[in-house]
Amino acid sequence: MAALAPLLAVCAGYFMVILDVTVINVAVPVIGRELPASLTGIQWITDGYTLVFAGFLLTAGALGDRLGHRRVFCLGVTVFTASSAACALAPSALFLVTARLVEGLGAALIVPGSLALLQQAYPSPPARSRAFGLWGSMAGIAASAGPLLGGLLVSTVGWRWVFLINLPVGVACLVLTLRHVARSPRHSDRALDWPAQCAVVAAVALLTAALNEAGRRGWSDPAVLAGAGLAVLAAGAFALRERLARSPVLPPGLLRSRAMSGGAVIGMLFNLGFYGMVFTASLEFQHQRGFSALRTGVALFPAVAMTTFASVLSGRLSRRTGDRPLVVSGMLLAALGLAGWAAAGPEPAYALLVAPMMAAGFGTSFALTGSTATMMGAAPAAFSGTASALFNTTRQIGSATGVALGGSLLATAGSYGAGLRTSMAIGALAYLTAAGLAWLCVPAEPKTA
């Protein structure tokens, strides 16, 4: 039990973070009626969390490297749990939106430290690969189970329990971490470059906001174009500041590493494919087939069922084969699944979609273990939090892009089915591109030491 405790603690925290991205989707219509909330308020209940979460990941990673990852992780769990309680007790829509913003900050503090703590707790490469695999499977399980769990809670005990379920998980996570996870090294001599941190927060938050709005408003909407333009300006300011800073947020040596930069892009591409598939499939099942939220969660279960099995298998195989064959084969399998969905015709029977969903879920989780190990292995120990933050930031951008593309295609294509098939084809192309990058960037040698 002692050997598993760090893994349980970290995975519990990560599961809460990803679950709260998707579990809210089926609850917001009910929330909007009960509080009440305008359409803009409903959007901010959903998107405010994602914006703060994505925007502050790199800052949280740098704080973890400087102050110690266990300390920042525990702070994140505390903030997340307390803000979840505030969300559950919210008397108004404005209060709920504010609590969701704080919850997003807690999520950002949790995630970079989660990978760094696993790397610290499991120094053996085989054990670390298994831990990274189970960590990665939490994302797929939480994202896909969110609509099912949310629908079940809303239809039985009410929407406030969507947030209340975080309380026991958060408390257990905090207790396990304090008791069983060792203190992390601190690099307090490393200064935080606040101008650069503010620039990267602005760039990621603005880009995520623009992508979220693009799915609703269209890519040519002035607000979307303005957000994207401001994100580019903020990114330019960040790059300029990095060239001048004595202690840059992303040291140039990290970005020059082919494994590091390639791994970040791979993470963005496979999140684009997987979350684009989950989003468009959810809309297809509910809007075109008339499924309830609960039945939609059940319909998505084939994708979820494969994630844990795939991650455990890839963690065991990595010491024999190395990471490259696993990442490449996983991406190819997921590409085949989405290509199969795109080729299934305008109104395929649900039975024909089970295999594509299983292939996408299995392939993504099978590849995630190796790509995570690649990113973390390429970073010096002193920058493990920064590496984790970079990986998760690019993945969040990929998720937002996949959802935005899917929403835009469903709204603008000649028919709903045509938009869905185009979205699946783009996801398959993203997976194929990730497979090619993995062949070039992911180390091939098995880790035996």
C-alpha positions, 0 to 999 in steps of 0.5 A: 500500500505504501508503494501505491500511496503516492500514485493514488494521491496524485491520480486522485488530484488529477482525476478531479481536475479533468473531471471538472472540465466535462462533468459541468456540461450536462449541469449548466442548463439546470444551473441556468434555470435555478440560479438563474443565469444568462447565456453569457453566465452559463458560458463563463461557468464552463469556460472560466475554469478552463481559461484560468486552468490553461493560463496558469499552468506554466506559472504553477510549474515554475512555482513548483520548481522554486518552492517544492512540488509537494507544497504547491500540489497540496496548496492546489488541492486545498484551493480546489477543494475549498472552491468546489465547496463554494461552487456547491453553496453558490447563491447566485450565478456571479458567485458560482462563476467567481468560485469556478475561476478560483477552482481553475487556479487550484487545478493549475497548481495541481497538474504540473506537480503531479507528474513531478511528484510521480517522477520523484516517487518512482525513480525506476524507469519501469515503475515510472512508466507504469505510474505515468500510464495510470496518470494518463488514463485518469484524463481519458476516464475523467473526460469521458465519464464526466457526462455520465456522472454529471447526468446521473447526479443532476437527475438524482440528487441535484447539480450541487453534487457535481461539486460536492463529490470533490470534497471527500476526494480532495481531503483523501488526496491531501491526507495521502500526499502529506503522509506518503509523498516525500518533500520535494527539492526546492530551488529557491535561488531561481527567480520568477520572471513576473513580466514573462509569467504575466505574458504567458498567462495572457497568451494562453488564456487569450488563445483558449478564449478565442478557440472556445468562442470560435466554436460558437461564433465562427472563426471570422467573428471580430471577438475571435479575431481580436482574441487571437491577435492579442494572444499573438501579441502576448506571445511575442512579448513573452518571447522578447522577454525570454531573450532578455531574462536572466532566468527565463521561464522556458530555458532555451536548452529545453526548447532546443531538445527535440524530445521536449519540443516534439513531445509538446506538439505530440501532446497537443495533436492527440488531445485535439483528436481525442477531445474533438471526438468526445465533443462531437460524438456527445453532440451527435448522440444527444442532438441527432440521435435523441440520447439523454445525457446519461445514455450519452455517457453510456454510449461513450463508454467504449472509449473510456473502457480502453484507456486504463487497459491501454495505459497499464499495457504500455507501461509494462511494454515500454521497458522491452520496446522503448517508448517510440514503438508504443507512441507511433503504434498508438497514434496510428491505431487512433487515426485508423479509428477516427478515419473509420468513423469518417468513412462510416457514412452519414448515419451509421448504426451505433454498433459501427461506431463502437470499434472506432471509439475503442481504437481512439481511446486505446490508441491515445492512452497507449501513446500517452504513457510514452509521450509523457515519459519522453517529456519528463525524461528530457528535462533536468530534475530542476525543471521537472515542473516546467516540463510538466506544465509545458506538456499540459499547456500544449495539451489544453490548447489541443483540447480547446482547438479540437472542441472549437474545430468540431463545434465550428464544423457542426455549425457551418457544414452543409449537414450535421453528418458532413460536419461530424465526418469532417471533424473525425477526418481532421482528428485522424490527420492530427493523429497521423501527424503525431505518429510522424513526429513521434518517429522523429522525436521519441527515443527508441531505446528501452529504459533499463536503469 
